[in-house]
Amino acid sequence: MLRYLNYDKINIDEEFIKIQNSKEAEIILEPNNKICLFILGMLFVNGIKIKLLNEEELNLKETNKSFSMMPYVWSKIGDNNFNYSNVGTEMDKRIENIKRLGVKVEKINNNPIDNKIFLICPVRNATGNQKKWIENFVKEKNTEGFIIHAPHLHTIQSDLFGGYAICRQNANAVATSEEIDIYYDQSSTGSVFDLGVAYALNKPLLLLNKEEIIFDNNDLIDTTIKSWPYKKEKQKVLSKKNTK
């Protein structure tokens, strides 16, 4: 079983191999730690069951979507001992009901569709200028004949399961995309989770706003984006930044 007690000395490539050969992981959840969220993305898409070692320290009284509540839901869906006898909160009731319907923690398979792009971008805290740029980019790619999935436009943002359904919908969209484009906002935590999903699925990555980014060589996510290992096989899918 994998154990993540801290995220100070993580090697992404080593974790990628470990995760592929694992079924369960115990983790100290740090909802604002970008490396933790990247690891979560890799675990999520590989269908790894998780156990939160610091569950009692997290704010789980509210049912709003967050990177505390989503892993909690994920952990209970994969917990064979979680059933109606230990239901406590409103969220627990929801989880117990979908478990009775047969919902399980499952691996998401890589199944790309030609000319489909998943756009990683800020959603909740996107600025007005960012939203305008992203919407113009989506229109441009649609005009060029691409199928594009932009989370703020195409992912249902209401979620009774604390963000679990949103993460599942986005991960499926990444899996069915041939290319991942990113408008990188270094403060966007959701973007880092989606990057972990894309990395675990061996997806090629195109950075759209490279000239706007001041990379921090001490930031593992920045350096991972700079050295992203996966190359395109079909050059026709290469996108160009809308400079208008």
N, C-alpha and C positions, 0 to 999 in steps of 0.2 A: 504494500500500500504506500502511495506517495504521501509525504508530509511536507507542508509549507508552513513553517513557524516564523520565518522572516523572509525578506526579499532583498537583502543587501548584496548577496553574492550569487545572483542568478545568471546562468548561461542559457540563453534562449534555445540554442541548438541542442544542448544536452537535455533540457526539459522537454523539448519536442519529442525526442526519442523515448524518454521515460513515459510520457503521457500515452504515446502510441502503444506501449506495452503494459498499460495499467487499466484497472477497472474501477478503483476507488481512490479517493484522496482525502486526507484530513488537512484542514487549513485554518490558520489564523486569518480571519477576514479583515482586511484594511480597505474599506470602501473608497478611500481617497488616494490610495497608492496605485500609481499607474502600472507598475510592474505586476502587482497583484491582479489588476483588472485584465492585463494582457494574458497572464497565466489562466485566469478564469475563462477567457474567451477560448483558449486552446482546450481546456478541460471540457467546456460546454459542448463544443462541436464534436468532440470525441465520445460524448455520451458517458462521461465519467461520473459516478456517484460521489457526492461530497458530504463530508461531515464538518460542521462549523465548530471549532474548538473554543471559540470565544462568543458563542451565541448569547450568553447572558449579559455580555457587555454591549451588545448592539441594541439600537433603538428599534424594537420590533412591535411596539404597541400600536403604531399607526399602520394602515394598510396601503398608504401611498407608495407609488413605484419609487424604488431607490436601489442602489447597489448594496444595500443591507438586506432589504426585503426580498429581492429577486433570488440571491443565493439561498436564503432561508427556505423559500418555496421549493427551489431546486433540491435542497437537501432532504426535505420531507417527502417529496415525490419519490425519491430514491431510497427512502428508509422503509424497509419491510416491516418494521415494528411500529410504524406510525399508522394508527387506525382510529376508529371512532371512540375508542376507550380513552385516548389521550388527547382529544380535541379540546382546546382551551379558548382560543380567540376566534374572531370572525374569519380571519385568514385561514386558520386551521380548519374551520368548517368547509371552506371553499376547497382547500387542498384535499381533504378527506373525500369530498364528493367526486372530484375528478379522478382520484385514485380508484374509486369504486367503478368509474367508467372505463378504467383500463389505461389511463395516461401513465407513461413510464419515462424514465430518463433513457434516451436513446441516441445513438450516434447519428449524425447528419452526414449523408454520403455526398461526395463531390460529383455533381452532375451538371456540368456547364452547358449553357445554351449559346449557340453562335450569336455574336454581336450583342450580348447582354452585359450591361455594366452595372455594378453596384457602386454607389457613390457614398463614401464615408465622409461625413461632414458634421459640424456642430448642429445640434437640434434645439435643445431646451434653452441654451444661453446664446444662441446665434444672434449676432448683431444685425441691424437693418441692412447694412452694406453687404454682409456675408450672405444674407438671405437673397438679396437682389442678384448678387453674383452667381449664386448656386442656381437660382431659378432661370437665369439667362443661359447658363451652361446646360441645364436640362433641356430647355427649348432647342438649343443648338444641336445637341446630340440626337434628339427626337427627329429633327429635320433631316439629319444625316442618315436616318434609318436605324439607329440603335435603339434597343430596348434598355431603358435605364430605370433603376430602382433607387430613388432618393428617399431615405427614411422619413424625413419631415413631410413628404408629399404622399408616399405610398405605403408606409407602415402605419397601422392603426395605433395611435398613441394612447388611447384609453386602455387600461389594463387592470382587471380585477385581481391579478396575481402578482402585483408588485413589480411588474416589469418582465416577468418570466415569459409571457406570451410575446411581448415586443422583441425580446432577445431571440426567441425561437423563430419568429417571422423574419427578422433580419438575417439570422444565420442561414435559414433556408434560402433566402434571396442571394446571399453571398455564395452559397454552394451551387446555385444554378447560374451564376455569372461567369463569363469568360475572362473578365477583366475587372479589377478593383481600382477605381479612381478615388483619390482622397484630396479634399480641401482641408488641409491640416491646420487645426487649431490646437496648440499645445496645452490648452487648458481644458479641452473636451474629454471627459472621462469615458463617455459612451463611445467615442471614436476609438479609444485604446482597446476596449473590449472587442469591438468589431475588427480591429487590426489583428488581435489574437486569433479570432475565428479565421480570418483570411490567411494568416501565416500557417495555421495548422492544416488548411486545405490546399496549400501550395499555390496560392493565387498570385498572378503577376500584379504588381502595384505601380500605378502612375501617379506621381505627386504633381498636383495641378498648380499649386501656388509656391513653388520652390523658392522663387526669388524673394518672397515675403518672409521666409523663415530664417531666423538666426539659430542654427543648430547648436545644441549644448552637448559637447562631446562627453560630458559626465552623466548625461541622461540616457538610460538604456533604450527608451522608446525612440528618441531622436536618432541614435546610432543604428538602431534596427531598421528604421525607415531608410536611412542613408545607404545601408548595405543590403537592402532587401534582396534575397537570393534568387527569386523566381523570374525567369525571362519569358517573354511572349514568343509563341510559335507563329502566330498570325499577325503580321505587321499591319494588316488592314484594320485592326481593332485599336491601333494607337490613336489616342486622342490628343488634340492640341488645345492649349489653354485659350479660352476666349479672352482676348486682350482688349476688347472694346470697353 
